[in-house]
């Protein structure tokens, strides 16, 4: 971590990939000193000089020396400015922050990834890590729901995962015309089709909160206990280190005790509107 | 030997069904197969049957002038296709098209409604299975309508 937790380190954009019409992935390399290697599930604060900063999950593989990779949609001033950066331009990075997906804890178990929309990006490092050590896990499934066929992220990588014979990949979209050959429907409806033993499965869920609420209900119906369901929360974050209170979620700070949280620890407040 | 009754009882949708009721329901069932692209039913037609898919995929579709055919949802083996047979005026409100070769059990709606009217136990057993299905599909439709993957407010 930076010596001063508020001081970003300079990173240079080395590649930009337009994933969909409004979602881009940036590869970043440090100009000088680098932040520590992020673990799957962690995020960094990306700072566009003169505009502001925004928390974005790491979406690349946790490989030493590999570029820092972030996938994001431009929705606010800072995120829009980031998606407009081009190779050679610089931005500030501080972090990594937050908790991690239970990739190590899942060894020996079936693993079920459930991603919704842009939620595939924070899950991708965990998927990559599990698949890179495939022999350590039981059955592995990735269920991915998104808005339309045009909004599917990481198409080539998904196709590669599909070609692996020991991974179940199911993709569904909310809306499509008849030219789409895949499933149409919501991602929780894929859960009964996934191959896993509820008595020995760890589920990692990431997506819009409403999608996660429906997904948790479907996982519960499938027999998965709350303590083996992990969700990644999104809240307005500013400091990233549990000081400012912007991301307070009950007794926790999402930036520090999250963003990845074990569901049984937040179940009582997950649907409380005021929180 | 596989009979319609044993086939009905083997479907998860009918899990736990009293064998006597399964026999009544099986009296209203017949086997179907549909080739790729064939329609199980068309919007506006009388809902004479509902289907339980044994093999293959079906898309529920709707036509809108000047737009490509829209897919409302897709169903797979084990799923039920069609609920309009339950509710007057018993007309389909979408098309159902086979997206692969499909094998299905078809249940005659008039036959089944008559048996449900004659025997409330049968009617209750069917409602206990269809009500959760309808609620589930309503929730799924709500989630689709929410467009949760769309652009969110800036942070």
Interface residues (C-beta under 8 A of the other chain):
Chain A: X22 X54 X55 X73 X75 X76 X77 X78 X79 X116 X117 X118 X145 X146 X147 X151 X172 X174 X175 X176 X177 X178 X179 X180 X181 X182 X183 X184 X185 X186 X188 X189 X193 X207 X208 X210 X211 X214 X236 X237
Chain B: X59 X61 X67 X68 X69 X70 X71 X72 X73 X74 X76 X97 X99 X139 X140 X143 X144 X146 X147 X148 X149 X150 X151 X152 X153 X154 X155
